[in-house]
């Protein structure tokens, strides 16, 4: 007989198989849920059909109600005396006119005896306005009734037309909320002759009595809208639902949707074709499915009780045999946070114990490799840092003498020619330039860099007098951008030395900015001597490679005036290009275009993130 093995020696498969039987209880919950979903789906469709039938009946009742109003507009044809009076077209004296008014308005008074209290007033619009109503009113004669749009429309069709409340006219200070049926009146003897129109005003009491028979519950809303989605009638319940669904596209089938607050909503539509109205019933599915929900809750109660029992049993056993695995997961999270000193204690002889042992070995190996990589990265980083520091120091030793030498030479010339005021001014400008050199290791604003450039160019313009002129056109929105110092001045100095000094006639230097989606470019143009195609090509290769060349290279000798001044004290275009590429990346830096005898254009490219 096989000996029973203790629990701690069980395999994880045996443990899971033993307790998986407990999950059978979940089937109770699943069956209850599926039954509820099926029952709810059927009941929801049944409810939608019932509501649809109800509002379609309401649509029929409203149509019948409107048909009664349409038939009322035909009443004058049953009174020959009224029709004969309307057909009189020859001029009448005041007595005849008074008789006609008494006749027509007396007839309209008889119509108002109609037992339906929703009929508010009746008008006959012919040679004048004849009316009768349940309440006194004051006519608005400022605009002839023949100019009203609804009157013009009525004369163009034999069918009665509907006038909503928001288009009512002809009555001053009309506070009654009424709609109207307007129908043209034609001669009995000459059917092509139009005598005028009859207008019947009715309040919404009749429509309200029909609509109030529809029960949408406390959480629903019932309303009628016209073709422009204006509200004709609303049951004044849940105005939020009214505003939310009044503009919803009308459709034939019921619509299941969600309200803004998350409630499930059923929307039914039924047309009233005579007046292009649409009846809309908005119901809360929770309210419609209240009985279904009660059945569901009872089924869920039994399912939950059974599930709770199974969960209690399952929780007890799962926590027992999964605790080591969860401990390993927690230790792995600590390793992710950088703690490599954690270890899984007391591995058991089962599969999880083997996993814990492997975890400990892996953490130790990762710790050893990390220490080795840290030492290697530290060595590489320190070497790169020393290399960058040496490059920056070399660039700094080049740039400072460049400005000082040229500026002092200019001031000396001014002093020798007794131009002390200009010399003093240039001394101040030189002082400004020297003070700015102390910011080498910092970023400066473009505005300050432009001020340095303007100071340098003013000195050079004084030196060359009318042989040199310049223009600056920089976008003011860029002035607060931070850039490395001394980027523009060496480029402009190249243009001055290789343009003005080595050229007869006037030299013009233009500096302006251009912005694109991903770059901000500053262009320095001069009309100096330019470069040959071979020299330009060699310079562009040097800029692309970021290489300043060597003294034994014959091409480098040709490039030397453009990449580094012959006096050996300027920074040169290649060094500027290196600084920009080092800071912003290889997509930025300098771009040089030149034509021999016509001039040189240098484009200095920065990323558009300067503005952020």
Legacy VTK file of the C-alpha trace (Angstrom):
# vtk DataFile Version 3.0
C-alpha trace
ASCII
DATASET POLYDATA
POINTS 612 float
0.000 0.000 0.000
1.286 3.407 -1.057
2.241 5.570 1.840
0.440 8.952 2.136
2.827 11.817 1.510
2.668 14.866 3.765
1.057 17.997 2.397
4.310 19.944 2.152
5.660 17.378 -0.324
2.747 17.557 -2.672
3.356 18.864 -6.174
1.646 22.083 -7.137
-0.384 20.154 -9.692
-1.757 17.853 -6.987
-2.620 20.820 -4.794
-4.491 22.635 -7.576
-6.369 19.482 -8.611
-7.428 18.837 -5.045
-9.012 22.201 -4.478
-10.292 22.904 -8.014
-13.414 20.932 -7.103
-14.409 23.858 -4.932
-14.851 25.999 -8.045
-17.858 23.947 -9.091
-19.887 26.167 -6.788
-19.143 29.077 -9.103
-21.377 27.437 -11.686
-24.342 28.346 -9.503
-23.489 31.994 -9.848
-22.833 31.696 -13.569
-26.133 29.944 -14.235
-28.002 32.583 -12.225
-26.275 35.370 -14.118
-26.938 33.866 -17.535
-30.575 33.235 -16.636
-30.958 36.830 -15.562
-29.361 38.134 -18.744
-31.680 36.030 -20.891
-34.749 37.010 -18.898
-33.756 40.678 -18.897
-33.110 40.671 -22.630
-36.519 39.165 -23.394
-38.278 41.426 -20.915
-36.479 44.490 -22.258
-37.628 43.738 -25.806
-41.141 43.051 -24.581
-41.189 46.353 -22.690
-39.918 48.205 -25.757
-42.740 46.717 -27.855
-45.370 47.599 -25.256
-44.172 51.209 -24.977
-44.058 51.434 -28.781
-47.652 50.254 -29.051
-48.722 52.769 -26.412
-47.167 55.828 -28.046
-48.381 54.720 -31.476
-51.905 54.756 -30.039
-51.177 58.217 -28.645
-50.050 59.236 -32.128
-53.387 58.039 -33.555
-55.337 59.950 -30.869
-53.362 63.129 -31.535
-53.953 62.728 -35.270
-57.704 62.335 -34.655
-57.628 65.407 -32.431
-55.910 67.453 -35.144
-58.365 66.110 -37.734
-61.205 67.590 -35.635
-59.461 70.950 -35.799
-59.011 70.564 -39.558
-62.742 69.825 -39.925
-63.532 72.893 -37.832
-61.683 75.013 -40.391
-64.254 73.811 -42.995
-67.243 75.143 -41.018
-67.734 78.392 -43.045
-68.620 76.342 -46.144
-71.784 75.129 -44.358
-73.149 78.693 -44.014
-74.201 80.212 -47.360
-74.758 83.662 -45.865
-71.181 83.742 -44.533
-69.721 82.608 -47.850
-71.806 85.158 -49.791
-70.607 87.905 -47.457
-66.970 86.875 -47.983
-67.432 86.947 -51.783
-68.455 90.623 -51.774
-65.550 92.510 -53.350
-67.112 95.856 -54.384
-66.491 98.911 -52.106
-68.842 98.989 -49.101
-69.896 101.930 -46.988
-69.479 101.903 -43.228
-72.990 100.497 -42.640
-72.449 97.578 -44.992
-69.012 96.962 -43.484
-70.517 97.007 -39.989
-73.207 94.551 -41.092
-70.580 92.254 -42.587
-68.490 92.350 -39.372
-71.538 91.577 -37.203
-72.506 88.727 -39.501
-69.052 87.104 -39.612
-68.109 87.648 -35.976
-71.583 86.466 -34.918
-70.979 83.291 -36.865
-67.554 82.913 -35.226
-69.200 83.362 -31.810
-71.429 80.402 -32.662
-68.357 78.357 -33.493
-66.874 79.209 -30.096
-69.886 77.559 -28.472
-68.179 74.342 -29.595
-67.974 72.242 -26.397
-64.250 71.672 -26.650
-62.593 74.083 -24.232
-59.204 73.846 -25.957
-60.432 76.065 -28.851
-59.242 79.536 -27.735
-60.169 81.797 -30.687
-61.091 81.747 -34.369
-60.159 84.260 -37.091
-61.425 84.855 -40.627
-58.804 86.754 -42.624
-60.271 88.309 -45.744
-60.603 91.992 -46.572
-60.200 92.555 -42.814
-59.676 90.571 -39.603
-62.853 89.071 -38.113
-62.477 87.125 -34.890
-64.081 85.629 -31.840
-62.474 84.206 -28.736
-63.007 83.053 -25.196
-60.921 85.899 -23.824
-60.503 89.557 -24.831
-57.477 90.317 -26.983
-55.800 93.221 -28.743
-54.901 92.857 -32.402
-51.473 93.903 -33.668
-52.183 95.833 -36.887
-48.648 97.209 -37.265
-47.967 94.513 -39.863
-50.634 93.541 -42.409
-51.673 89.962 -41.896
-51.158 89.364 -45.642
-47.399 89.599 -44.975
-47.256 86.834 -42.374
-45.399 83.748 -43.716
-48.041 81.317 -42.549
-50.796 83.320 -44.329
-48.826 83.331 -47.571
-48.264 79.597 -47.250
-51.950 78.942 -46.616
-52.883 80.715 -49.859
-50.600 78.413 -51.854
-52.095 75.084 -50.753
-55.528 73.556 -50.354
-54.363 71.565 -47.348
-54.547 73.036 -43.835
-51.208 74.120 -42.417
-49.958 73.972 -38.863
-48.516 77.057 -37.112
-46.537 76.268 -33.917
-46.615 78.468 -30.839
-43.268 80.100 -31.555
-44.561 81.471 -34.892
-47.706 83.120 -33.550
-48.347 86.715 -34.649
-51.214 89.196 -34.984
-52.072 89.363 -31.226
-50.447 91.889 -28.881
-48.942 90.596 -25.626
-50.239 87.130 -26.340
-49.486 85.125 -23.212
-51.552 82.119 -24.268
-49.492 79.136 -25.384
-51.441 78.177 -28.513
-50.910 76.563 -31.886
-52.989 77.232 -34.976
-54.620 75.501 -37.934
-54.847 77.786 -40.990
-56.797 76.879 -44.144
-57.588 78.949 -47.222
-61.204 79.820 -48.046
-62.311 79.503 -51.688
-65.436 80.739 -53.442
-68.236 78.192 -53.776
-69.261 79.544 -57.161
-65.762 80.049 -58.532
-63.476 77.494 -56.971
-60.341 79.103 -58.371
-61.054 82.297 -56.448
-59.415 82.563 -53.005
-61.487 84.578 -50.517
-59.061 84.521 -47.610
-58.243 82.078 -44.802
-59.666 80.795 -41.524
-57.345 80.465 -38.530
-58.235 78.312 -35.498
-56.152 78.820 -32.328
-56.120 76.017 -29.767
-54.190 75.540 -26.564
-52.376 72.350 -25.714
-55.057 71.105 -23.297
-56.365 68.513 -25.746
-52.889 67.196 -26.495
-52.087 67.216 -22.780
-55.185 65.128 -21.954
-54.165 62.546 -24.539
-50.492 62.483 -23.516
-51.092 62.221 -19.777
-52.424 58.718 -20.315
-48.880 57.581 -21.013
-47.044 56.514 -17.875
-43.243 56.712 -18.148
-42.632 56.445 -14.420
-40.779 58.813 -12.150
-37.476 58.344 -13.953
-38.826 58.765 -17.496
-39.900 61.614 -19.736
-42.591 62.036 -22.397
-42.635 64.856 -24.925
-43.666 65.813 -28.452
-41.308 67.680 -30.795
-41.810 69.245 -34.211
-39.575 68.771 -37.240
-37.208 71.500 -35.948
-36.949 69.640 -32.595
-38.878 72.371 -30.784
-40.861 71.009 -27.836
-44.609 70.991 -28.566
-45.580 69.284 -25.310
-43.686 67.820 -22.352
-44.920 66.102 -19.196
-42.567 68.281 -17.081
-40.875 65.224 -15.614
-37.099 64.839 -15.734
-36.299 67.972 -17.704
-32.717 66.719 -17.863
-33.812 63.781 -20.019
-35.921 66.154 -22.118
-32.929 68.381 -22.894
-30.682 65.365 -23.441
-32.920 63.564 -25.940
-34.929 66.324 -27.636
-32.293 66.633 -30.388
-31.700 62.903 -30.837
-32.141 61.700 -34.453
-35.621 60.264 -34.967
-35.811 56.608 -36.028
-38.423 53.912 -36.442
-37.094 51.269 -34.066
-36.731 51.665 -30.286
-33.322 52.912 -29.194
-31.389 51.485 -26.251
-28.772 53.929 -24.962
-27.166 55.358 -21.829
-27.970 58.711 -20.232
-25.210 61.131 -19.214
-25.430 59.855 -15.633
-24.911 56.229 -16.749
-28.526 55.064 -16.530
-29.725 52.657 -19.221
-32.445 54.328 -21.261
-35.115 53.106 -23.698
-36.253 55.696 -26.269
-39.370 55.100 -28.433
-40.529 57.241 -31.352
-43.917 57.566 -33.052
-44.648 60.091 -35.849
-47.692 62.359 -36.174
-47.507 62.710 -39.933
-50.216 65.375 -40.370
-48.062 68.037 -38.679
-44.584 66.443 -38.840
-44.503 65.913 -35.086
-42.695 63.110 -33.322
-43.812 61.588 -30.037
-40.845 60.578 -27.879
-41.082 58.359 -24.783
-37.932 58.059 -22.651
-38.021 55.272 -20.060
-35.510 54.077 -17.511
-34.779 50.418 -18.103
-34.203 49.948 -14.395
-37.741 51.118 -13.751
-39.179 48.954 -16.535
-37.208 45.958 -15.333
-38.050 46.390 -11.658
-39.751 42.989 -11.417
-36.965 41.393 -13.376
-34.456 42.974 -11.019
-36.313 41.596 -7.999
-36.190 38.111 -9.521
-32.539 38.573 -10.313
-31.771 39.763 -6.789
-33.429 36.700 -5.275
-31.458 34.368 -7.576
-28.268 36.277 -6.889
-28.853 36.066 -3.162
-28.809 32.285 -3.232
-25.851 32.284 -5.616
-23.916 34.695 -3.415
-24.544 32.641 -0.296
-23.244 29.521 -2.026
-20.329 31.434 -3.527
-19.368 32.961 -0.187
-19.152 29.531 1.336
-16.955 28.282 -1.510
-14.820 31.457 -1.378
-14.218 31.029 2.350
-13.040 27.473 1.853
-11.024 28.347 -1.255
-9.393 31.350 0.403
-8.219 29.311 3.347
-6.519 26.641 1.253
-5.198 28.881 -1.530
-3.500 31.174 0.956
-1.826 28.148 2.448
-0.277 26.691 -0.664
0.263 29.917 -2.653
1.897 31.871 0.164
5.459 30.893 -0.879
4.760 31.859 -4.480
3.382 35.229 -3.375
6.491 35.719 -1.228
8.649 35.230 -4.319
6.537 37.788 -6.221
7.016 40.342 -3.424
10.766 39.702 -3.430
10.861 40.179 -7.224
9.176 43.587 -6.838
11.882 44.597 -4.378
14.510 43.502 -6.897
12.834 45.687 -9.513
13.283 48.616 -7.114
17.025 47.933 -6.993
17.328 45.831 -3.852
19.596 42.890 -4.634
20.154 41.813 -1.028
16.811 39.966 -0.738
16.644 36.167 -0.558
13.845 33.627 -0.500
14.008 31.886 2.924
13.591 28.170 3.585
12.755 26.768 0.125
10.450 23.750 0.320
11.084 20.519 -1.652
8.153 21.087 -4.067
8.067 23.058 -7.356
7.671 26.439 -5.608
10.673 25.601 -3.429
12.702 24.908 -6.581
11.541 28.264 -7.969
12.713 30.003 -4.766
16.145 28.368 -4.988
16.498 29.429 -8.631
15.400 32.954 -7.686
18.155 33.225 -5.059
20.786 32.051 -7.554
19.548 34.496 -10.190
19.617 37.478 -7.821
23.182 36.669 -6.792
24.281 36.422 -10.423
22.553 39.696 -11.358
24.169 41.417 -8.376
27.636 40.299 -9.488
27.050 41.365 -13.098
25.650 44.735 -12.021
28.695 45.512 -9.942
30.967 44.680 -12.878
28.899 46.790 -15.296
28.839 49.694 -12.826
32.599 49.781 -12.699
32.837 49.614 -16.491
30.264 52.381 -17.047
31.977 54.568 -14.474
35.291 54.235 -16.280
33.744 55.032 -19.687
31.813 57.998 -18.317
34.830 59.481 -16.612
36.880 59.153 -19.823
34.164 60.849 -21.888
33.732 63.604 -19.320
37.456 64.340 -19.328
37.446 64.454 -23.130
34.528 66.924 -23.242
36.113 69.077 -20.553
39.366 69.237 -22.521
37.467 70.193 -25.706
35.565 72.986 -23.962
38.747 74.362 -22.423
40.397 74.382 -25.868
37.451 76.238 -27.393
37.467 78.773 -24.551
41.194 79.527 -25.051
40.456 80.216 -28.734
37.435 82.458 -28.454
38.527 85.092 -25.956
41.625 86.501 -27.792
39.580 86.652 -31.001
37.347 89.521 -29.827
40.040 91.359 -27.884
42.603 91.525 -30.703
40.282 92.896 -33.391
38.511 95.367 -31.102
41.738 96.850 -29.680
43.089 97.229 -33.184
40.006 99.263 -34.177
40.175 101.465 -31.056
43.843 102.135 -31.715
43.052 103.364 -35.222
40.374 105.701 -33.886
42.689 107.159 -31.242
45.380 107.787 -33.829
42.881 109.692 -36.012
41.766 111.901 -33.036
38.282 110.473 -32.903
38.204 110.321 -29.127
34.410 110.277 -28.796
34.085 107.265 -31.022
37.074 105.681 -29.300
35.416 106.163 -25.898
32.186 104.706 -27.273
34.050 101.701 -28.642
35.903 101.288 -25.364
32.526 100.991 -23.643
31.472 98.492 -26.278
34.719 96.556 -25.797
34.103 96.574 -22.053
30.634 95.196 -22.694
32.107 92.449 -24.898
34.774 91.507 -22.335
32.266 91.359 -19.490
30.114 89.074 -21.616
33.034 86.652 -22.036
32.747 85.797 -18.342
29.459 84.014 -19.190
31.217 81.418 -21.356
30.012 78.475 -19.332
26.425 79.770 -19.187
23.601 80.200 -21.626
22.636 83.735 -22.593
19.504 85.203 -24.117
19.367 85.851 -27.824
18.731 89.505 -27.014
22.102 89.786 -25.270
23.844 87.946 -28.113
22.316 90.423 -30.592
23.510 93.321 -28.420
27.047 91.876 -28.554
26.745 91.508 -32.314
25.512 95.080 -32.702
28.415 96.389 -30.565
30.935 94.475 -32.692
29.416 95.646 -35.987
29.247 99.266 -34.823
32.988 99.146 -34.128
33.691 97.587 -37.522
31.467 100.123 -39.325
33.497 102.911 -37.692
36.691 101.212 -38.808
35.668 100.787 -42.450
33.481 103.927 -42.556
31.209 103.808 -45.623
32.664 100.541 -46.932
30.616 98.456 -44.500
26.928 98.461 -43.622
24.699 95.901 -41.956
21.055 95.158 -41.154
19.520 93.108 -38.341
16.017 91.611 -38.659
15.359 89.181 -35.809
11.903 88.039 -34.672
11.121 89.741 -31.366
9.448 86.575 -30.088
12.868 84.879 -30.107
14.679 87.457 -27.985
14.152 85.597 -24.684
15.439 82.268 -26.070
18.551 80.891 -24.313
21.495 79.922 -26.550
25.223 79.235 -26.086
27.298 82.455 -26.054
29.445 83.779 -28.936
27.709 81.930 -31.753
26.954 84.833 -34.108
29.959 87.136 -33.626
32.631 84.804 -35.089
30.441 84.100 -38.144
29.891 87.816 -38.736
33.598 88.471 -38.149
34.430 86.021 -40.959
32.068 88.001 -43.220
33.786 91.300 -42.263
37.368 90.095 -42.648
36.888 88.056 -45.823
34.365 90.465 -47.265
35.203 94.043 -46.401
38.970 93.752 -45.906
39.589 91.798 -49.072
37.094 93.565 -51.328
36.905 96.952 -52.920
33.636 98.748 -52.708
30.843 98.507 -50.202
30.221 95.327 -48.243
26.731 94.631 -46.914
26.000 92.093 -44.186
22.407 90.981 -43.506
21.408 89.011 -40.425
17.811 87.762 -40.170
15.790 84.916 -38.672
13.510 82.310 -40.290
11.345 79.818 -38.373
10.008 76.471 -39.549
8.071 73.712 -37.815
11.118 72.058 -36.251
13.940 74.596 -36.652
14.811 78.221 -35.972
17.387 79.471 -38.466
19.525 82.605 -38.364
21.005 83.578 -41.738
24.162 85.674 -42.145
24.578 86.880 -45.722
27.423 88.970 -47.166
28.378 90.099 -50.632
32.100 89.491 -50.097
34.533 87.574 -52.266
32.921 84.159 -51.612
34.550 80.759 -52.118
35.257 78.561 -55.074
33.242 75.372 -55.542
36.171 73.174 -54.471
36.830 75.125 -51.291
33.113 75.232 -50.446
32.792 71.476 -50.976
35.801 70.794 -48.741
34.402 73.075 -46.021
31.014 71.365 -46.123
32.710 67.974 -45.762
34.633 69.256 -42.714
31.401 70.543 -41.164
29.624 67.262 -41.823
32.442 65.235 -40.287
33.030 67.709 -37.476
36.761 67.638 -38.311
38.992 70.691 -38.278
41.579 69.038 -40.495
45.367 68.944 -39.980
48.194 71.313 -40.863
49.699 69.039 -43.563
46.449 68.845 -45.581
46.682 71.094 -48.717
42.904 71.509 -48.817
43.001 72.641 -45.217
45.378 75.425 -46.202
42.747 76.700 -48.633
40.040 76.414 -45.974
42.046 78.059 -43.223
40.771 81.618 -43.831
37.185 80.405 -43.410
37.439 77.909 -40.601
40.025 79.717 -38.511
41.461 83.189 -38.922
45.001 83.411 -40.283
46.075 85.230 -37.162
45.387 82.017 -35.243
43.140 83.659 -32.645
39.553 83.097 -33.978
37.193 80.308 -33.116
36.262 79.365 -36.708
33.124 77.937 -38.273
33.945 74.302 -37.504
34.291 74.960 -33.774
30.911 76.747 -33.718
29.345 73.849 -35.604
30.815 71.401 -33.075
29.395 73.373 -30.147
25.882 73.402 -31.607
25.914 69.726 -32.586
27.255 68.765 -29.160
24.439 70.666 -27.419
21.441 70.106 -29.719
22.296 67.087 -31.858
23.545 66.350 -35.397
20.454 67.878 -37.083
21.557 71.381 -36.092
24.667 73.490 -36.496
26.012 75.428 -39.498
25.243 75.254 -43.185
27.465 77.224 -45.598
26.654 78.240 -49.175
28.960 80.460 -51.221
29.633 81.633 -54.758
33.014 82.951 -55.756
32.883 86.694 -56.348
29.259 87.035 -55.109
29.328 86.329 -51.405
28.703 83.774 -48.687
25.596 82.692 -46.754
25.929 80.970 -43.374
22.783 79.415 -41.841
22.878 78.803 -38.079
20.251 76.205 -37.135
18.688 75.782 -33.675
15.820 73.511 -32.588
12.364 75.077 -32.359
12.303 74.109 -28.667
14.183 77.341 -27.963
10.784 79.010 -27.654
9.575 76.636 -24.913
LINES 1 613
612 0 1 2 3 4 5 6 7 8 9 10 11 12 13 14 15 16 17 18 19 20 21 22 23 24 25 26 27 28 29 30 31 32 33 34 35 36 37 38 39 40 41 42 43 44 45 46 47 48 49 50 51 52 53 54 55 56 57 58 59 60 61 62 63 64 65 66 67 68 69 70 71 72 73 74 75 76 77 78 79 80 81 82 83 84 85 86 87 88 89 90 91 92 93 94 95 96 97 98 99 100 101 102 103 104 105 106 107 108 109 110 111 112 113 114 115 116 117 118 119 120 121 122 123 124 125 126 127 128 129 130 131 132 133 134 135 136 137 138 139 140 141 142 143 144 145 146 147 148 149 150 151 152 153 154 155 156 157 158 159 160 161 162 163 164 165 166 167 168 169 170 171 172 173 174 175 176 177 178 179 180 181 182 183 184 185 186 187 188 189 190 191 192 193 194 195 196 197 198 199 200 201 202 203 204 205 206 207 208 209 210 211 212 213 214 215 216 217 218 219 220 221 222 223 224 225 226 227 228 229 230 231 232 233 234 235 236 237 238 239 240 241 242 243 244 245 246 247 248 249 250 251 252 253 254 255 256 257 258 259 260 261 262 263 264 265 266 267 268 269 270 271 272 273 274 275 276 277 278 279 280 281 282 283 284 285 286 287 288 289 290 291 292 293 294 295 296 297 298 299 300 301 302 303 304 305 306 307 308 309 310 311 312 313 314 315 316 317 318 319 320 321 322 323 324 325 326 327 328 329 330 331 332 333 334 335 336 337 338 339 340 341 342 343 344 345 346 347 348 349 350 351 352 353 354 355 356 357 358 359 360 361 362 363 364 365 366 367 368 369 370 371 372 373 374 375 376 377 378 379 380 381 382 383 384 385 386 387 388 389 390 391 392 393 394 395 396 397 398 399 400 401 402 403 404 405 406 407 408 409 410 411 412 413 414 415 416 417 418 419 420 421 422 423 424 425 426 427 428 429 430 431 432 433 434 435 436 437 438 439 440 441 442 443 444 445 446 447 448 449 450 451 452 453 454 455 456 457 458 459 460 461 462 463 464 465 466 467 468 469 470 471 472 473 474 475 476 477 478 479 480 481 482 483 484 485 486 487 488 489 490 491 492 493 494 495 496 497 498 499 500 501 502 503 504 505 506 507 508 509 510 511 512 513 514 515 516 517 518 519 520 521 522 523 524 525 526 527 528 529 530 531 532 533 534 535 536 537 538 539 540 541 542 543 544 545 546 547 548 549 550 551 552 553 554 555 556 557 558 559 560 561 562 563 564 565 566 567 568 569 570 571 572 573 574 575 576 577 578 579 580 581 582 583 584 585 586 587 588 589 590 591 592 593 594 595 596 597 598 599 600 601 602 603 604 605 606 607 608 609 610 611
